[in-house]
Amino acid sequence: MPAKGDHEARRADVAAAVWRVLAAEGFGGLTMRAVAAELDASTGMLTHYFTGKDELVRYAHSVAADRTDSRPMLRAEAPGLAALRVALVNVLPTTPENVAMSRVWVSFWDAALGDASLSSAQRERYVRWRERLRVCVVDAQERGELAASDDAEDVAVSAAAFAHGLVVQALFDPQRLPPARQLSLVDDFLAGLRGR
């Protein structure tokens, strides 16, 4: 029996391999065989970690969530619109790391739509993200940067929809939507909110 430290190190190797497969192939390409090939190991070795594809997909979701939550992010210098801008920019595929992260999450949506447990986890992630955006909107309203009469939750939903719509378009058409244009579109979106 391997030592606990060896098992944990190997599990970290497996997590890194799962992430590389997800970033390259998405959830549709995530198979025991693909992860084993990425590890230069046998699929039999993976059965020590996963009983099958469903367990692998659930593990991959946790790897994606951990990677997303622990990645370095931009920090806002001020609350309000500045913080809202940073929150939106942090999800855009403007760096190679964010492109990989976006590819993983967009491909995950398909898996989540067909699985109640994964769908619930995704819904909860959206609830938390929209709440962070709503707090930025409320701060912007209190600072006089946005109209106090706008419903903060509706503005947060619009901001989330704008950002993820831009993510999908940039993934499919990166030449037309390079990082500089994505940032410009975020600024245009925020200017539109200010002008309402």
Stockholm file with secondary structure:
# STOCKHOLM 1.0

chainA/1-196         MPAKGDHEARRADVAAAVWRVLAAEGFGGLTMRAVAAELDASTGMLTHYFTGKDELVRYAHSVAADRTDSRPMLRAEAPGLAALRVALVNVLPTTPENVAMSRVWVSFWDAALGDASLSSAQRERYVRWRERLRVCVVDAQERGELAASDDAEDVAVSAAAFAHGLVVQALFDPQRLPPARQLSLVDDFLAGLRGR
#=GR chainA/1-196 SS CCCHHHHHHHHHHHHHHHHHHHHHHTGGGCCHHHHHHHHTSCHHHHTTTCSSHHHHHHHHHHHHHHHHHHSCCCCCSSSTHHHHHHHHHTTSCCSHHHHHHHHHHHHHHHHHHTCHHHHHHHHHHHHHHHHHHHHHHHHHHHTTSSCTTSCHHHHHHHHHHHHHHHHHHHHHCTTTSCHHHHHHHHHHHHHHHHTC
#=GC SS_cons         CCCHHHHHHHHHHHHHHHHHHHHHHTGGGCCHHHHHHHHTSCHHHHTTTCSSHHHHHHHHHHHHHHHHHHSCCCCCSSSTHHHHHHHHHTTSCCSHHHHHHHHHHHHHHHHHHTCHHHHHHHHHHHHHHHHHHHHHHHHHHHTTSSCTTSCHHHHHHHHHHHHHHHHHHHHHCTTTSCHHHHHHHHHHHHHHHHTC
//
